[in-house]
Amino acid sequence: MSFIEELKNNRDKQIMAISIVFFVLSFPAYFYFAAQGADDVSASTIVATYEIEGEPQYIELGSGDEFIADGETLSIDNLHTDSIDDADDMNIIGVRLTMTYTESEDTSGATCNLPGGSGNAADDTITGTTMYGEYNDTASGSNNGDSGSHTVELYWINNVSLLNGETVTMSKSDIIAGIDAGGLGLGAYMAEISVDAEAGGAPPGCQRSDAGEDVSYSVEIIVFEYEIVPSFDVEEL
């Protein structure tokens, strides 16, 4: 069977042949710059469909466990990227503060040990703040009368939506401008955690009190190393 006849009857070879012709006719600029090993301004401004390959990584700056009294604020300021190996070579795009906490209400009184005699704990509010230079963000969470957790994520890149792994149609230079921190992220960080505690109610003969909250925390820099690659859908050719 000749090549032409085989091409007429073999769908896989038809797709391969069409793909080759399509690439040669539609992307001469791409092949030219790839062959030259170039990535100059004119190539990077061509609008095309790309995939951004990479996943955020979280590297710890510091962590701890503290009892934070009601109405008080814990300041965490001994955080610096000097503690991380090769931080100078990383694309640091943000910082994340993670907090977990448990209820710590106390009861006292003659009826507290009776069935239903201790009443119920009240919700406490835990607020975390992350700070890096001129950037800061704050978020609050509740223990719902038991235990809970929440995070505060702070970014300084221009387009956080580009981290979701979907294909995008835009220029390579715009992608880089959206997700490259350009040297930001190095240096000192700060975090604060404050507690607003509330004591729940109890029947007569039992009293509840809440002096604060046990909080475990972790502060991590967010690193995003990536590659930008052209995206082609053969089925649509």
C-alpha positions in Angstrom: 0.0 0.0 0.0 1.4 3.4 -1.0 1.9 6.2 1.5 -0.9 8.2 0.0 -3.4 5.3 0.2 -2.3 4.6 3.7 -2.8 8.2 4.6 -6.3 8.2 3.3 -7.3 5.2 5.5 -5.3 5.8 8.7 -6.9 8.4 10.9 -3.8 8.7 13.3 -1.5 9.5 10.3 -4.1 12.0 9.0 -4.0 13.9 12.3 -0.2 13.8 12.4 0.0 15.1 8.9 -2.5 17.9 9.5 -0.7 18.8 12.7 2.6 19.2 11.0 1.1 21.3 8.2 -0.7 23.4 10.7 2.3 24.1 12.8 4.5 24.9 9.8 2.0 27.3 8.3 0.6 28.9 11.5 3.7 29.2 13.7 6.7 30.3 11.7 7.7 32.8 14.3 7.6 30.2 17.0 9.9 27.8 15.1 12.2 30.6 14.2 12.8 31.8 17.7 13.0 28.2 19.1 15.7 27.3 16.5 17.7 30.4 17.4 17.4 29.8 21.1 16.0 33.3 21.5 13.5 34.8 23.8 13.6 38.5 22.9 11.0 41.1 23.4 9.3 40.6 20.0 8.8 36.9 20.7 7.5 37.4 24.3 4.8 39.8 23.2 3.1 37.4 20.7 -0.3 36.4 22.0 -0.9 32.7 22.0 -2.3 29.9 24.2 0.0 28.8 27.0 0.1 26.4 29.9 1.8 27.6 33.1 3.4 24.6 34.6 4.1 24.8 38.3 2.5 24.5 41.8 2.9 26.8 44.8 5.2 25.5 47.5 5.1 26.5 51.1 8.4 26.9 53.1 8.2 27.5 56.8 9.6 30.7 58.3 8.5 30.0 61.9 5.9 28.1 64.0 4.9 27.8 67.6 2.2 27.1 70.2 1.0 29.8 72.5 -1.8 30.6 75.0 -3.2 34.0 74.0 -5.2 35.7 76.7 -8.5 37.3 75.9 -8.0 40.8 74.5 -4.3 40.2 74.0 -2.2 40.1 70.8 0.7 37.8 70.1 3.4 39.5 68.0 5.7 37.2 65.9 8.6 39.2 64.5 11.6 36.9 64.4 10.9 35.9 60.8 13.4 36.4 58.0 14.2 34.7 54.7 17.9 34.5 55.8 16.8 31.3 57.6 16.0 29.6 54.3 18.6 28.2 52.0 18.8 29.6 48.5 16.0 32.1 49.2 17.7 34.6 46.8 17.0 32.2 43.9 13.2 31.7 44.7 10.2 33.4 43.2 8.5 34.3 46.5 5.0 35.5 45.7 3.4 35.7 49.1 3.2 34.5 52.7 0.7 32.3 54.6 -0.2 32.3 58.2 -2.0 29.1 59.4 -3.7 29.0 62.8 -5.4 26.1 64.7 -7.1 26.5 68.0 -9.1 24.7 70.7 -11.6 25.9 73.3 -10.3 26.4 76.8 -13.3 27.5 78.9 -13.3 26.6 82.6 -16.2 25.8 84.8 -16.7 26.1 88.5 -19.6 25.4 90.8 -21.5 22.6 92.6 -23.7 21.6 89.7 -21.1 21.7 86.9 -20.5 17.9 87.1 -24.2 17.0 86.9 -25.6 15.9 83.5 -26.2 19.0 81.4 -25.1 21.1 84.4 -22.0 22.7 82.8 -23.8 24.5 80.0 -22.2 25.2 76.6 -19.1 27.0 75.5 -19.4 30.2 73.5 -17.7 31.0 70.1 -14.3 32.8 70.3 -12.9 34.9 67.5 -9.2 34.5 66.5 -7.7 37.1 64.2 -4.5 36.8 62.3 -2.5 39.4 60.4 0.5 38.9 58.1 2.9 41.7 57.2 5.7 42.1 54.7 7.0 45.6 54.0 4.0 47.7 52.7 1.8 44.6 52.3 -0.5 43.2 54.9 -3.7 41.2 55.2 -6.0 40.2 58.0 -8.6 37.4 58.4 -10.6 36.1 61.4 -11.9 32.7 62.3 -14.1 31.1 65.0 -13.7 28.0 67.1 -17.5 27.5 67.1 -17.3 26.7 70.8 -15.0 23.8 70.1 -12.0 23.9 67.8 -11.2 25.4 64.5 -8.6 26.7 62.1 -8.1 29.3 59.3 -5.4 30.8 57.2 -4.4 34.3 56.0 -2.7 34.4 52.6 -1.0 37.5 51.4 0.2 38.0 47.8 2.1 40.8 46.1 2.1 39.5 42.5 -0.2 41.1 39.9 -2.3 38.2 38.8 -3.0 35.5 41.4 -5.6 33.8 39.1 -2.7 32.6 36.9 -1.7 30.1 39.6 -4.8 27.9 39.0 -3.1 25.8 36.3 -5.6 26.6 33.5 -4.5 27.4 30.0 -4.4 31.1 29.1 -4.4 33.1 25.9 -2.1 36.1 26.4 1.5 37.1 25.7 4.4 35.5 27.5 5.5 38.9 28.8 2.1 39.5 30.3 2.2 36.1 32.1 5.6 36.8 33.5 4.5 40.3 34.6 1.5 38.6 36.4 3.3 35.9 38.4 7.0 36.9 38.8 7.7 38.7 42.1 10.7 40.5 40.7 12.8 40.1 43.8 10.1 40.8 46.3 9.7 38.4 49.2 13.2 38.6 50.6 13.7 40.1 54.1 11.8 40.4 57.3 8.2 39.3 58.0 5.8 39.9 60.9 2.6 38.3 62.0 0.1 39.0 64.8 -2.6 36.8 66.4 -5.3 38.2 68.7 -8.1 36.6 70.6 -11.6 37.8 71.6 -12.9 35.1 74.0 -16.4 34.7 75.2 -17.6 32.6 78.1 -20.7 30.4 77.4 -23.8 30.1 79.6 -24.6 27.6 82.3 -27.5 26.7 84.7 -27.6 28.1 88.2 -24.9 26.7 90.4 -22.3 26.6 87.6 -20.2 29.4 86.2 -18.2 29.4 83.0 -15.1 31.6 82.3 -12.8 31.9 79.3 -9.4 33.5 79.8 -8.2 33.0 76.2 -7.2 30.5 73.6 -4.5 27.9 72.9 -3.3 28.7 69.4 -0.8 26.7 67.2 0.6 28.7 64.2 2.8 28.4 61.2 4.2 31.2 59.0 5.3 30.1 55.5 6.5 31.9 52.4 4.7 31.0 49.2 7.1 30.1 46.4 6.0 29.6 42.7 8.6 28.3 40.3 7.1 27.8 36.8 7.6 27.2 33.1 5.5 28.7 30.3 4.9 26.2 27.4 2.7 26.5 24.3 -0.6 24.6 24.5 -2.0 22.8 21.5 -5.2 20.7 21.2 -4.6 18.2 18.4 -8.3 17.1 18.4 -9.3 20.6 17.3 -6.9 20.7 14.3 
